[in-house]
Each structure stands twice: as structure tokens, then as C-alpha cells.
Amino acid sequence: MMEHREQFVQNRDLAFAEARRSTGSARHFKPHLHRRLSIGAIDRGEVIYEVDGQKARLGPGALALINPDTLHACNPVGSQARSYFMLYLETSWCAKVQKTLFSTDVFLPLDRICLDHEHLFRRYRQLMDRLLGGQANESDLIAFSRALFLRTCQAGEPTPPVRLRIEQLKKELSTDLRHPLPLETLARRHGINPYTLLRQFKKATGVTPHAFRLNRQISRARELLRRGMDPATVATECGFYDQSHMHRHFRAMTTVTPGEYQQNF
């Protein structure tokens, strides 16, 4: 049986990228969102991979592709342990790379949830080994990302008005996390019925505004923990009732505790 180990790495010179390697883990994720583009690969074992209502069985050899703010979970088959890699890339950085390939000023989402491509899988593994070993540079990430985007991105159509409203709501839900932001307040700001807003938001994102904000709180908590902030202070800064409240949600969405995560940095 493999020993369970977790490793998280973020190089100061590559602040837009975070790498994770999980070895021998049988832990289960609660469905959740990432603010960043997420690219994963199974190193050993097999998982059930669910993204935005689609489900696949994933093993070594393919890349898992998760667009920002897309509801997903990737869990082991039964109780068997699996080992995997994850790469998280800031969308603003991705958009800059995409602009060198396409006529766009915004991030273009990837058009699939899985890519079975031997050469890109091998390049990804090499890149992850370099990132986790502290040897990668931005040129390595740009080269891999360009190759990936050329295979998975299409020039987008103009954004419809409802989508523009959703993007604005996401921005509002991502700020001032220390204080509550009731659905009624959001609806009043946008001059829309709260239930219409709730329905449109969930249709676009797969989650309610409350669940979206909770995911943003966890994302912010990860950022502050990487900076070395005390977990109790992090809980307050991110709008949790207390440290135990943050601990419960953090572990459900990452499979590790705030302390386990922070010790990597």
C-alpha cells in the first residue's frame, strides 16, 4: 500500500501557477470550483471524473481539463488509492498566452473536459516534475500552454447580456469576503428578482451564489495560508465564523486541512 503524501509548490517567480502532487490518496472531494484553470493527470490508479454534468473514468495517459468556475469532483473508484498531479493557472496569465494565438482579450475556455494525447501527457508530466522540483521557468509553462490551447480552444462568439451579468455577479461575490452578501442585496443592485437571479446564476455556473462565494473564500484562504498567515486570522479574513468552520469546508474541497496545506510553504 502506498504511503499517503501531499505536496504543494508555488515558485515566487511563477506566482500565476501552483502545482500539486498527491500520492496514495483515497480521500474524496466534495464537488467544488477553482478560480483558476486546472489541468490534472492520474499517475497511478483510476478515478471517476465529473465536470459540469459530464462523467468519465480517468486513468494514466490522459489530461483532465477543468475550466475556471466549473463545478467538478474527481474521486477514487471505491476505496482504492490513487496518485495524481494538478496544475492551477491564473486565468489572466492564460489569457495573455491565448492572445498570442487567437484574436481575444479575454480568457477562452477549453472545449473539452479530457484530452487523450500521448505527447502532451508526456510533456505535462515533465513540466510537473520540473515545477515540483523547483526547476521550471515561465518559458516551460508558456510552451506547454500554447500547445494545449491550440488543441482545445476556439475563438469565442460575442458574450450575451445574461452572461455579462453573471460575470459581474461573480466579481461582486469575489470581493469583500469578510462580510455577508445576501442574495436580496445582489438582486436589488441589479434590479432583478432574487429567484430569477438565483436561477440564472445556477444555470450558468452549476452552483448557487452562496456556494460560489464559499469557493471564493476557500481560494482566498489558500492564498493567505501560502503567505504564512495564522489559520485563525485567515478564517476571520475570509469571512468564516471561526477556524473550525473554515477547517471543515477547506478539507471538503481540497481533501487536506489548512495546516497540511500551509506546511508546504
KETI-729355 format. One record per residue: chain; residue in three letters; z, y, x of N, C-alpha, C, O in turn. Coordinates in steps of 0.2 Angstrom, whole numbers, plus 5000, padded with zeros to 4 digits. Layout:
<recs>
REC c   r n_c3 n_c2 n_c1 ca_c3 ca_c2 ca_c1 c_c3 c_c2 c_c1 o_c3 o_c2 o_c1
REC A ALA    Z    Y    X     Z     Y     X    Z    Y    X    Z    Y    X
...
</recs>
This chain:
<recs>
REC c   r n_c3 n_c2 n_c1 ca_c3 ca_c2 ca_c1 c_c3 c_c2 c_c1 o_c3 o_c2 o_c1
REC A MET 5000 4994 5004  5000  5000  5000 5000 5006 5004 5004 5007 5009
REC A MET 4996 5011 5003  4995  5017  5007 5001 5022 5006 5004 5022 5000
REC A GLU 5003 5025 5011  5009  5030  5010 5006 5036 5007 5000 5038 5009
REC A HIS 5010 5039 5003  5008  5045  4999 5009 5051 5003 5014 5052 5006
REC A ARG 5003 5055 5005  5004  5061  5009 5000 5066 5005 4995 5065 5003
REC A GLU 5002 5072 5006  4998  5078  5004 4998 5083 5009 5002 5085 5013
REC A GLN 4992 5086 5010  4990  5091  5015 4986 5097 5012 4981 5096 5009
REC A PHE 4989 5103 5012  4985  5109  5010 4984 5113 5016 4989 5114 5020
REC A VAL 4978 5116 5017  4977  5121  5023 4973 5127 5020 4968 5126 5016
REC A GLN 4975 5133 5023  4971  5139  5022 4971 5143 5028 4976 5145 5030
REC A ASN 4965 5143 5031  4965  5147  5038 4965 5154 5036 4961 5157 5032
REC A ARG 4969 5158 5040  4969  5165  5039 4962 5169 5040 4961 5174 5036
REC A ASP 4958 5166 5044  4951  5169  5045 4946 5167 5039 4941 5169 5038
REC A LEU 4949 5162 5035  4945  5159  5029 4949 5160 5023 4950 5155 5020
REC A ALA 4951 5166 5021  4956  5167  5016 4953 5165 5009 4956 5164 5004
REC A PHE 4946 5164 5009  4942  5163  5002 4942 5155 5001 4940 5153 4996
REC A ALA 4945 5151 5006  4944  5144  5005 4951 5141 5006 4955 5143 5010
REC A GLU 4952 5136 5002  4958  5132  5003 4956 5124 5002 4952 5122 4998
REC A ALA 4959 5120 5007  4957  5113  5007 4963 5109 5006 4969 5111 5007
REC A ARG 4962 5103 5002  4967  5099  5001 4965 5092 5002 4959 5090 5001
REC A ARG 4970 5088 5005  4969  5081  5006 4975 5077 5003 4980 5078 5005
REC A SER 4973 5073 4998  4979  5069  4995 4977 5061 4997 4972 5059 4995
REC A THR 4982 5058 5000  4981  5051  5002 4986 5047 4998 4992 5048 4998
REC A GLY 4984 5041 4995  4988  5036  4992 4992 5039 4986 4998 5037 4985
REC A SER 4989 5043 4982  4992  5046  4977 4991 5042 4970 4985 5041 4968
REC A ALA 4996 5041 4966  4995  5038  4959 4997 5043 4954 4998 5041 4948
REC A ARG 4998 5049 4956  5001  5054  4952 4995 5056 4947 4989 5056 4949
REC A HIS 4997 5058 4941  4992  5061  4936 4993 5068 4935 4998 5071 4935
REC A PHE 4987 5071 4934  4986  5078  4932 4986 5079 4925 4983 5075 4921
REC A LYS 4989 5085 4923  4988  5087  4916 4982 5091 4916 4980 5094 4921
REC A PRO 4978 5091 4910  4972  5095  4910 4973 5102 4912 4978 5105 4909
REC A HIS 4969 5105 4916  4971  5112  4919 4964 5115 4921 4959 5113 4921
REC A LEU 4965 5122 4923  4960  5126  4925 4961 5128 4932 4967 5129 4935
REC A HIS 4956 5130 4936  4956  5133  4943 4952 5139 4942 4947 5140 4939
REC A ARG 4955 5145 4945  4951  5151  4945 4945 5151 4950 4941 5154 4949
REC A ARG 4946 5146 4955  4940  5146  4960 4936 5140 4958 4937 5136 4954
REC A LEU 4930 5140 4962  4925  5134  4961 4929 5128 4965 4931 5129 4971
REC A SER 4929 5123 4962  4932  5117  4965 4927 5111 4967 4923 5110 4962
REC A ILE 4927 5109 4973  4922  5103  4975 4927 5098 4978 4930 5099 4982
REC A GLY 4926 5092 4975  4930  5086  4977 4926 5080 4978 4921 5079 4977
REC A ALA 4930 5075 4982  4927  5069  4983 4932 5064 4984 4938 5065 4987
REC A ILE 4931 5058 4981  4935  5052  4982 4934 5049 4989 4928 5047 4991
REC A ASP 4939 5048 4993  4939  5044  4999 4940 5037 4998 4938 5033 5002
REC A ARG 4945 5035 4994  4947  5028  4993 4949 5027 4986 4953 5032 4983
REC A GLY 4947 5022 4982  4949  5021  4975 4944 5023 4970 4938 5024 4972
REC A GLU 4947 5024 4964  4942  5026  4959 4946 5030 4954 4952 5029 4953
REC A VAL 4943 5035 4950  4946  5039  4946 4942 5040 4939 4936 5039 4939
REC A ILE 4946 5042 4934  4942  5044  4928 4942 5052 4928 4947 5055 4929
REC A TYR 4936 5054 4928  4935  5062  4929 4933 5065 4923 4927 5063 4920
REC A GLU 4936 5070 4920  4935  5073  4914 4934 5080 4915 4939 5084 4917
REC A VAL 4928 5083 4913  4927  5090  4914 4923 5093 4908 4918 5090 4906
REC A ASP 4927 5098 4904  4923  5101  4899 4920 5097 4894 4915 5098 4891
REC A GLY 4924 5091 4892  4922  5087  4887 4918 5081 4889 4916 5077 4885
REC A GLN 4916 5081 4896  4912  5076  4898 4917 5071 4902 4921 5073 4905
REC A LYS 4915 5065 4903  4919  5060  4906 4915 5055 4911 4909 5053 4909
REC A ALA 4917 5054 4917  4914  5050  4921 4919 5046 4925 4924 5048 4926
REC A ARG 4916 5040 4928  4920  5036  4933 4918 5038 4940 4912 5037 4941
REC A LEU 4922 5040 4944  4920  5043  4950 4924 5039 4956 4930 5038 4956
REC A GLY 4919 5037 4961  4922  5033  4967 4919 5037 4973 4916 5042 4973
REC A PRO 4920 5034 4979  4917  5037  4985 4909 5037 4985 4906 5033 4982
REC A GLY 4907 5043 4988  4900  5044  4988 4897 5049 4984 4891 5052 4985
REC A ALA 4901 5052 4979  4898  5057  4975 4903 5063 4975 4909 5063 4977
REC A LEU 4900 5069 4974  4904  5075  4974 4906 5077 4967 4902 5077 4962
REC A ALA 4912 5079 4966  4915  5081  4959 4914 5089 4959 4916 5092 4964
REC A LEU 4911 5092 4954  4909  5099  4954 4913 5102 4948 4911 5100 4942
REC A ILE 4917 5107 4949  4921  5110  4943 4920 5117 4944 4923 5121 4948
REC A ASN 4917 5120 4939  4916  5127  4939 4923 5131 4937 4927 5128 4935
REC A PRO 4923 5137 4940  4929  5141  4938 4931 5141 4931 4927 5141 4927
REC A ASP 4938 5141 4929  4940  5142  4922 4937 5136 4918 4936 5138 4912
REC A THR 4936 5130 4920  4934  5125  4916 4939 5119 4916 4942 5117 4921
REC A LEU 4941 5118 4910  4946  5113  4908 4944 5106 4911 4939 5103 4910
REC A HIS 4949 5103 4915  4947  5096  4918 4953 5093 4920 4959 5095 4920
REC A ALA 4953 5086 4922  4958  5082  4924 4954 5076 4928 4949 5074 4926
REC A CYS 4957 5074 4933  4954  5068  4937 4960 5064 4939 4964 5065 4944
REC A ASN 4961 5058 4936  4966  5054  4937 4964 5047 4938 4959 5044 4937
REC A PRO 4969 5043 4942  4968  5036  4944 4967 5031 4938 4969 5032 4933
REC A VAL 4963 5026 4940  4962  5021  4935 4968 5017 4934 4970 5013 4939
REC A GLY 4972 5017 4929  4978  5013  4928 4983 5016 4933 4984 5022 4933
REC A SER 4986 5012 4937  4992  5014  4941 4989 5014 4949 4994 5015 4953
REC A GLN 4983 5012 4950  4981  5012  4957 4981 5018 4960 4979 5023 4957
REC A ALA 4983 5018 4967  4982  5025  4970 4975 5026 4973 4971 5022 4973
REC A ARG 4974 5033 4974  4968  5035  4976 4969 5040 4982 4974 5043 4982
REC A SER 4964 5041 4986  4964  5046  4991 4958 5051 4990 4952 5048 4988
REC A TYR 4959 5057 4990  4953  5062  4989 4954 5068 4993 4959 5070 4995
REC A PHE 4948 5072 4993  4948  5079  4996 4947 5084 4990 4943 5082 4985
REC A MET 4949 5090 4991  4947  5095  4987 4946 5102 4991 4950 5103 4995
REC A LEU 4941 5105 4989  4939  5112  4992 4939 5117 4987 4935 5116 4982
REC A TYR 4943 5122 4987  4943  5128  4982 4940 5134 4985 4942 5136 4991
REC A LEU 4935 5137 4982  4932  5143  4985 4932 5149 4980 4931 5148 4974
REC A GLU 4934 5154 4983  4934  5160  4978 4927 5162 4976 4922 5162 4979
REC A THR 4927 5164 4969  4920  5165  4966 4917 5171 4969 4911 5171 4969
REC A SER 4921 5176 4971  4917  5182  4974 4914 5180 4980 4908 5183 4981
REC A TRP 4917 5176 4984  4913  5174  4990 4907 5169 4988 4902 5170 4991
REC A CYS 4908 5165 4984  4902  5161  4982 4896 5165 4979 4891 5164 4980
REC A ALA 4898 5170 4975  4893  5175  4973 4889 5178 4978 4883 5179 4978
REC A LYS 4892 5180 4984  4889  5183  4989 4884 5178 4993 4879 5180 4994
REC A VAL 4886 5172 4993  4882  5167  4996 4876 5166 4991 4870 5165 4993
REC A GLN 4877 5165 4985  4872  5164  4980 4867 5170 4980 4861 5169 4979
REC A LYS 4869 5176 4981  4865  5182  4981 4859 5181 4987 4854 5184 4986
REC A THR 4861 5177 4992  4856  5176  4997 4851 5171 4995 4846 5170 4999
REC A LEU 4852 5168 4989  4847  5163  4987 4844 5165 4981 4838 5163 4979
REC A PHE 4847 5168 4976  4845  5170  4970 4845 5177 4968 4849 5181 4972
REC A SER 4842 5179 4963  4842  5186  4961 4848 5187 4956 4847 5187 4950
REC A THR 4854 5188 4959  4860  5188  4955 4866 5193 4958 4866 5193 4964
REC A ASP 4870 5196 4954  4875  5200  4956 4882 5197 4954 4887 5199 4956
REC A VAL 4881 5191 4951  4887  5188  4948 4887 5181 4950 4882 5178 4952
REC A PHE 4893 5177 4950  4893  5170  4951 4889 5166 4946 4890 5167 4940
REC A LEU 4885 5162 4949  4881  5157  4944 4884 5150 4944 4885 5147 4949
REC A PRO 4886 5148 4938  4890  5142  4938 4885 5136 4940 4879 5136 4939
REC A LEU 4888 5131 4942  4884  5125  4944 4882 5121 4938 4886 5121 4933
REC A ASP 4876 5118 4938  4873  5115  4931 4875 5108 4930 4872 5105 4926
REC A ARG 4880 5105 4934  4882  5098  4933 4889 5097 4935 4892 5101 4939
REC A ILE 4892 5092 4933  4899  5090  4935 4900 5085 4941 4905 5084 4944
REC A CYS 4894 5082 4942  4894  5077  4948 4888 5077 4951 4882 5078 4948
REC A LEU 4888 5076 4958  4882  5076  4962 4882 5070 4967 4886 5070 4971
REC A ASP 4878 5065 4965  4877  5059  4969 4872 5060 4974 4866 5058 4973
REC A HIS 4874 5062 4980  4869  5064  4985 4872 5062 4992 4877 5065 4994
REC A GLU 4869 5057 4995  4872  5054  5001 4873 5059 5007 4878 5060 5010
REC A HIS 4868 5063 5008  4868  5068  5014 4873 5074 5012 4877 5075 5017
REC A LEU 4873 5076 5006  4878  5082  5005 4885 5079 5005 4890 5083 5007
REC A PHE 4886 5073 5003  4893  5070  5003 4895 5069 5010 4901 5071 5012
REC A ARG 4891 5067 5014  4892  5066  5022 4894 5073 5025 4899 5074 5029
REC A ARG 4890 5078 5023  4891  5085  5026 4898 5088 5023 4902 5091 5027
REC A TYR 4899 5086 5017  4906  5088  5014 4912 5085 5018 4916 5089 5019
REC A ARG 4911 5079 5019  4917  5075  5022 4917 5078 5029 4923 5079 5032
REC A GLN 4912 5080 5033  4913  5083  5039 4916 5090 5039 4920 5091 5043
REC A LEU 4914 5093 5034  4916  5100  5033 4924 5100 5032 4928 5104 5035
REC A MET 4926 5095 5028  4933  5095  5026 4937 5092 5032 4943 5095 5033
REC A ASP 4935 5088 5036  4938  5086  5042 4939 5092 5047 4944 5093 5050
REC A ARG 4934 5096 5047  4935  5102  5051 4940 5107 5048 4944 5110 5052
REC A LEU 4939 5108 5042  4944  5113  5039 4951 5111 5039 4955 5114 5041
REC A LEU 4952 5104 5038  4959  5102  5038 4962 5101 5045 4968 5101 5046
REC A GLY 4957 5101 5050  4959  5101  5057 4959 5108 5060 4960 5109 5066
REC A GLY 4958 5113 5056  4958  5120  5059 4952 5122 5063 4953 5126 5067
REC A GLN 4947 5118 5062  4941  5119  5067 4935 5123 5064 4930 5124 5067
REC A ALA 4935 5123 5057  4929  5126  5054 4929 5133 5054 4934 5137 5055
REC A ASN 4923 5136 5053  4921  5143  5053 4917 5145 5047 4915 5140 5043
REC A GLU 4916 5151 5046  4913  5153  5040 4906 5151 5039 4903 5149 5034
REC A SER 4903 5150 5045  4896  5148  5045 4895 5141 5043 4890 5139 5039
REC A ASP 4900 5137 5044  4900  5130  5042 4900 5130 5034 4897 5126 5031
REC A LEU 4905 5134 5031  4905  5134  5024 4899 5137 5021 4897 5135 5015
REC A ILE 4896 5142 5024  4890  5145  5021 4884 5140 5021 4881 5140 5016
REC A ALA 4884 5137 5026  4878  5132  5027 4879 5126 5021 4874 5125 5018
REC A PHE 4885 5124 5021  4886  5119  5015 4885 5121 5008 4882 5118 5004
REC A SER 4888 5127 5007  4887  5130  5000 4880 5132 4999 4878 5131 4993
REC A ARG 4876 5134 5003  4869  5136  5002 4866 5129 5000 4862 5129 4995
REC A ALA 4867 5124 5003  4863  5118  5002 4866 5115 4995 4861 5113 4991
REC A LEU 4872 5116 4993  4874  5114  4987 4872 5118 4981 4869 5116 4976
REC A PHE 4872 5125 4982  4869  5129  4977 4862 5128 4975 4860 5129 4970
REC A LEU 4858 5127 4981  4851  5126  4980 4849 5120 4975 4844 5120 4972
REC A ARG 4854 5115 4975  4853  5109  4971 4856 5110 4964 4854 5106 4960
REC A THR 4861 5114 4963  4865  5114  4957 4865 5121 4953 4868 5121 4948
REC A CYS 4861 5126 4955  4862  5132  4952 4855 5135 4949 4850 5133 4953
REC A GLN 4855 5138 4944  4848  5141  4941 4850 5148 4940 4855 5150 4938
REC A ALA 4845 5152 4940  4845  5159  4938 4847 5160 4931 4844 5157 4927
REC A GLY 4852 5164 4930  4855  5164  4923 4851 5169 4918 4848 5173 4921
REC A GLU 4852 5168 4912  4850  5172  4907 4855 5178 4906 4861 5178 4908
REC A PRO 4853 5184 4903  4857  5189  4902 4864 5187 4898 4863 5183 4893
REC A THR 4869 5189 4899  4876  5187  4896 4876 5190 4889 4876 5196 4888
REC A PRO 4877 5186 4884  4878  5188  4877 4884 5192 4876 4889 5191 4880
REC A PRO 4884 5196 4871  4890  5201  4869 4897 5197 4869 4902 5199 4872
REC A VAL 4897 5191 4865  4903  5187  4864 4906 5185 4871 4912 5185 4873
REC A ARG 4901 5183 4876  4903  5180  4882 4906 5186 4886 4911 5185 4890
REC A LEU 4903 5192 4886  4906  5198  4889 4913 5199 4887 4917 5201 4891
REC A ARG 4914 5199 4880  4921  5200  4878 4926 5194 4881 4931 5196 4883
REC A ILE 4923 5188 4881  4928  5183  4884 4929 5184 4891 4935 5184 4893
REC A GLU 4924 5187 4895  4926  5189  4902 4931 5194 4903 4935 5194 4907
REC A GLN 4930 5199 4898  4935  5205  4898 4942 5202 4896 4947 5204 4899
REC A LEU 4943 5197 4892  4949  5194  4890 4952 5191 4896 4958 5191 4897
REC A LYS 4948 5187 4899  4950  5183  4905 4953 5188 4910 4958 5186 4913
REC A LYS 4950 5194 4911  4953  5198  4916 4960 5201 4914 4964 5202 4918
REC A GLU 4960 5203 4907  4967  5205  4905 4972 5200 4905 4978 5201 4907
REC A LEU 4970 5194 4904  4975  5188  4904 4977 5187 4911 4982 5183 4912
REC A SER 4973 5189 4916  4975  5188  4923 4979 5193 4926 4980 5192 4932
REC A THR 4981 5198 4923  4984  5204  4926 4991 5204 4923 4993 5202 4917
REC A ASP 4996 5208 4927  5002  5209  4924 5006 5203 4922 5008 5203 4916
REC A LEU 5006 5198 4926  5008  5191  4924 5016 5191 4922 5019 5187 4919
REC A ARG 5019 5196 4925  5027  5196  4924 5029 5197 4917 5034 5196 4915
REC A HIS 5024 5200 4913  5026  5202  4906 5022 5198 4901 5016 5197 4902
REC A PRO 5025 5197 4895  5021  5193  4890 5015 5197 4887 5015 5203 4887
REC A LEU 5010 5193 4885  5004  5197  4882 5002 5193 4876 4998 5188 4876
REC A PRO 5005 5195 4870  5004  5191  4864 4997 5192 4861 4993 5196 4863
REC A LEU 4995 5186 4858  4988  5186  4855 4987 5192 4851 4981 5195 4851
REC A GLU 4992 5194 4847  4991  5200  4842 4989 5206 4846 4985 5211 4844
REC A THR 4992 5207 4852  4991  5213  4856 4984 5213 4859 4980 5218 4859
REC A LEU 4981 5207 4861  4975  5207  4863 4970 5208 4858 4965 5212 4859
REC A ALA 4971 5205 4852  4967  5206  4846 4966 5214 4844 4961 5216 4843
REC A ARG 4972 5217 4844  4972  5224  4842 4968 5228 4847 4964 5233 4845
REC A ARG 4968 5227 4854  4965  5230  4859 4957 5230 4858 4953 5235 4859
REC A HIS 4955 5224 4855  4948  5223  4855 4945 5224 4848 4939 5222 4846
REC A GLY 4950 5226 4843  4948  5227  4836 4945 5221 4833 4940 5221 4829
REC A ILE 4948 5215 4834  4946  5209  4831 4952 5205 4828 4958 5205 4830
REC A ASN 4951 5201 4823  4956  5197  4820 4958 5192 4825 4955 5188 4829
REC A PRO 4965 5191 4826  4968  5186  4831 4965 5179 4830 4964 5176 4835
REC A TYR 4964 5177 4824  4962  5170  4824 4954 5169 4826 4952 5164 4828
REC A THR 4950 5175 4825  4944  5175  4827 4944 5175 4835 4940 5171 4838
REC A LEU 4948 5179 4838  4948  5179  4845 4950 5172 4848 4947 5170 4853
REC A LEU 4955 5169 4845  4958  5163  4847 4952 5158 4847 4951 5154 4851
REC A ARG 4948 5157 4841  4943  5153  4840 4937 5154 4845 4935 5149 4848
REC A GLN 4935 5160 4846  4930  5162  4851 4932 5160 4858 4928 5157 4862
REC A PHE 4938 5162 4860  4941  5160  4867 4941 5153 4868 4939 5151 4874
REC A LYS 4944 5149 4864  4944  5142  4865 4938 5139 4865 4937 5134 4869
REC A LYS 4933 5141 4861  4926  5138  4861 4923 5139 4868 4919 5135 4870
REC A ALA 4924 5145 4871  4921  5147  4877 4924 5144 4883 4921 5142 4888
REC A THR 4931 5143 4883  4935  5141  4889 4938 5134 4888 4939 5131 4893
REC A GLY 4939 5131 4882  4942  5125  4881 4949 5125 4880 4952 5120 4879
REC A VAL 4952 5131 4881  4959  5132  4880 4961 5138 4877 4957 5142 4876
REC A THR 4967 5139 4874  4969  5145  4871 4971 5150 4876 4971 5149 4882
REC A PRO 4971 5157 4874  4973  5162  4878 4980 5161 4882 4980 5162 4888
REC A HIS 4984 5158 4878  4991  5156  4881 4990 5151 4887 4993 5152 4892
REC A ALA 4986 5146 4886  4986  5141  4891 4982 5144 4897 4983 5142 4903
REC A PHE 4977 5148 4895  4973  5151  4901 4978 5155 4905 4977 5155 4911
REC A ARG 4982 5159 4902  4987  5163  4906 4992 5159 4910 4993 5161 4916
REC A LEU 4994 5154 4907  4998  5149  4911 4995 5146 4917 4998 5146 4922
REC A ASN 4988 5145 4917  4985  5143  4923 4984 5148 4928 4985 5147 4934
REC A ARG 4983 5154 4925  4983  5160  4930 4990 5161 4933 4990 5163 4939
REC A GLN 4995 5160 4930  5002  5160  4933 5003 5155 4938 5006 5157 4943
REC A ILE 5000 5149 4937  5001  5144  4942 4997 5146 4948 4999 5145 4954
REC A SER 4991 5149 4947  4986  5151  4953 4990 5156 4957 4989 5156 4963
REC A ARG 4993 5161 4953  4997  5166  4957 5003 5164 4961 5004 5166 4966
REC A ALA 5006 5159 4958  5012  5156  4961 5010 5152 4968 5013 5153 4973
REC A ARG 5004 5149 4967  5001  5146  4974 5000 5151 4979 5002 5150 4985
REC A GLU 4997 5157 4977  4996  5162  4982 5002 5165 4985 5003 5166 4991
REC A LEU 5007 5166 4981  5014  5169  4983 5017 5164 4988 5021 5165 4992
REC A LEU 5017 5157 4986  5020  5152  4990 5017 5151 4996 5021 5150 5001
REC A ARG 5011 5152 4997  5007  5152  5003 5009 5157 5008 5009 5157 5014
REC A ARG 5011 5163 5005  5014  5169  5009 5021 5168 5011 5023 5172 5015
REC A GLY 5024 5163 5009  5031  5161  5011 5036 5164 5006 5042 5164 5008
REC A MET 5035 5167 5000  5039  5170  4996 5044 5164 4993 5042 5158 4992
REC A ASP 5050 5166 4992  5055  5161  4989 5053 5159 4982 5051 5163 4978
REC A PRO 5054 5152 4981  5051  5150  4974 5055 5153 4968 5051 5154 4963
REC A ALA 5061 5155 4969  5064  5158  4963 5061 5165 4962 5060 5167 4956
REC A THR 5060 5169 4967  5056  5175  4967 5049 5174 4964 5047 5178 4960
REC A VAL 5046 5169 4966  5039  5168  4964 5039 5167 4956 5035 5169 4953
REC A ALA 5044 5163 4954  5045  5162  4947 5045 5168 4943 5042 5169 4938
REC A THR 5049 5173 4945  5050  5179  4942 5044 5183 4942 5041 5186 4937
REC A GLU 5041 5184 4948  5034  5187  4949 5029 5185 4945 5024 5189 4943
REC A CYS 5029 5178 4943  5023  5175  4939 5025 5175 4932 5021 5172 4928
REC A GLY 5031 5177 4930  5032  5178  4923 5035 5171 4920 5035 5171 4913
REC A PHE 5038 5167 4924  5041  5161  4921 5048 5163 4919 5051 5168 4922
REC A TYR 5051 5159 4915  5058  5160  4913 5063 5160 4918 5068 5164 4919
REC A ASP 5062 5154 4922  5066  5153  4928 5062 5148 4933 5057 5146 4931
REC A GLN 5066 5146 4938  5062  5142  4943 5061 5135 4940 5055 5132 4942
REC A SER 5065 5132 4936  5064  5126  4933 5058 5126 4929 5054 5121 4928
REC A HIS 5057 5131 4925  5051  5132  4921 5045 5132 4925 5040 5129 4923
REC A MET 5045 5136 4930  5039  5136  4935 5038 5129 4938 5032 5126 4938
REC A HIS 5043 5125 4940  5043  5119  4943 5039 5114 4939 5035 5110 4941
REC A ARG 5041 5114 4932  5038  5109  4928 5031 5110 4927 5027 5105 4927
REC A HIS 5029 5116 4926  5022  5117  4925 5018 5117 4931 5012 5114 4931
REC A PHE 5020 5119 4937  5017  5118  4943 5015 5111 4945 5010 5109 4947
REC A ARG 5020 5106 4944  5020  5099  4946 5014 5096 4941 5011 5092 4943
REC A ALA 5015 5098 4934  5010  5095  4930 5003 5097 4931 4998 5093 4930
REC A MET 5002 5103 4934  4995  5105  4935 4992 5103 4943 4986 5104 4944
REC A THR 4997 5102 4947  4995  5101  4954 4997 5094 4957 4995 5092 4962
REC A THR 5001 5091 4953  5005  5084  4955 5010 5085 4961 5013 5080 4963
REC A VAL 5011 5091 4963  5016  5092  4968 5021 5097 4966 5019 5101 4962
REC A THR 5027 5098 4969  5031  5103  4967 5030 5109 4971 5026 5109 4976
REC A PRO 5032 5115 4969  5032  5121  4973 5034 5120 4980 5031 5123 4985
REC A GLY 5039 5117 4981  5042  5116  4988 5037 5111 4992 5036 5113 4998
REC A GLU 5035 5106 4989  5030  5102  4993 5024 5105 4994 5021 5105 5000
REC A TYR 5021 5110 4990  5016  5114  4991 5017 5119 4997 5013 5119 5002
REC A GLN 5023 5122 4997  5024  5128  5001 5025 5125 5008 5023 5129 5013
REC A GLN 5028 5119 5009  5029  5117  5016 5023 5116 5020 5023 5115 5026
REC A ASN 5017 5116 5017  5011  5115  5021 5009 5122 5024 5005 5122 5029
REC A PHE 5012 5127 5022  5010  5134  5025 5016 5137 5029 5015 5142 5032
</recs>
